[in-house]
Amino acid sequence: MPQSTLLARARHWLGSLPAACVVALVSVSYAVSYAVMIFGGSGDALLQAGLPLMFVTSVLCLLVICFTSSLPFMLGGADSNSVGCSR
């Protein structure tokens, strides 16, 4: 692979890094807030189990959609419609 192609790919990935950081920050905040809504009312034991679960599922969802979507701007993660608190 020519060096100019590698430099172009590196510039592309570095140019996308700020957007990736913003998406990660928003996804983490959604995961924490929804985990507290779902698992927080039943005690600390459920929250300690549910918070990592929300992080793992958010990361997996983002990665699967990122690498399998034909649209480059597609994202996925926890949403209020999919959480559906019934209190």
C-alpha positions as CSV (number, residue, x, y, z in Angstrom):
1,M,0.0,0.0,0.0
2,P,1.5,3.4,-1.0
3,Q,2.4,5.8,1.8
4,S,0.1,8.5,0.4
5,T,-2.9,6.1,0.9
6,L,-1.9,5.4,4.5
7,L,-1.6,9.1,5.2
8,A,-5.0,9.8,3.7
9,R,-6.5,7.1,5.9
10,A,-4.8,8.4,8.9
11,R,-6.1,11.9,8.2
12,H,-9.6,10.5,7.7
13,W,-9.5,8.6,11.0
14,L,-8.0,11.6,12.9
15,G,-10.7,13.9,11.5
16,S,-13.4,11.6,12.8
17,L,-11.9,11.3,16.3
18,P,-13.7,14.4,17.7
19,A,-17.1,13.2,16.5
20,A,-16.3,9.7,18.0
21,C,-15.5,11.3,21.3
22,V,-18.8,13.2,21.4
23,V,-20.8,10.1,20.4
24,A,-19.0,8.1,23.2
25,L,-19.8,10.8,25.8
26,V,-23.5,10.9,24.8
27,S,-23.8,7.1,24.7
28,V,-22.2,6.8,28.2
29,S,-24.5,9.4,29.6
30,Y,-27.5,7.7,28.1
31,A,-26.4,4.3,29.4
32,V,-25.9,5.7,33.0
33,S,-29.2,7.5,33.1
34,Y,-31.2,4.6,31.7
35,A,-29.4,2.1,34.0
36,V,-30.3,4.3,37.0
37,M,-33.9,4.5,35.8
38,I,-34.3,0.8,35.3
39,F,-32.1,-0.7,38.1
40,G,-31.8,2.1,40.6
41,G,-35.1,1.8,42.4
42,S,-34.5,-1.8,43.6
43,G,-31.2,-1.2,45.5
44,D,-27.5,-1.0,44.9
45,A,-27.0,-4.6,44.0
46,L,-29.1,-4.4,40.9
47,L,-27.6,-1.1,39.9
48,Q,-24.1,-2.6,40.3
49,A,-25.1,-5.4,37.9
50,G,-27.1,-3.3,35.5
51,L,-24.7,-0.5,34.9
52,P,-22.0,-2.6,33.3
53,L,-24.7,-4.4,31.4
54,M,-25.9,-1.1,29.9
55,F,-22.3,-0.2,29.0
56,V,-21.6,-3.5,27.3
57,T,-24.8,-3.5,25.3
58,S,-24.3,0.1,24.2
59,V,-20.8,-0.6,23.0
60,L,-21.9,-3.7,21.2
61,C,-24.8,-2.0,19.6
62,L,-22.7,0.9,18.4
63,L,-20.0,-1.4,17.0
64,V,-22.4,-3.7,15.2
65,I,-24.3,-0.8,13.6
66,C,-21.1,1.0,12.8
67,F,-19.5,-1.9,10.9
68,T,-22.6,-3.4,9.3
69,S,-24.5,-0.3,8.1
70,S,-24.3,0.9,4.6
71,L,-24.8,4.5,5.8
72,P,-21.6,6.0,7.3
73,F,-23.5,8.2,9.8
74,M,-25.7,5.5,11.5
75,L,-25.5,5.1,15.3
76,G,-27.3,3.0,17.7
77,G,-27.7,2.7,21.5
78,A,-30.0,3.0,24.4
79,D,-33.1,5.0,23.7
80,S,-36.1,6.0,25.8
81,N,-38.4,4.0,23.6
82,S,-36.4,0.8,24.0
83,V,-36.0,1.3,27.8
84,G,-39.7,1.9,28.5
85,C,-39.9,2.4,32.3
86,S,-43.3,1.3,33.6
87,R,-43.5,3.0,36.9
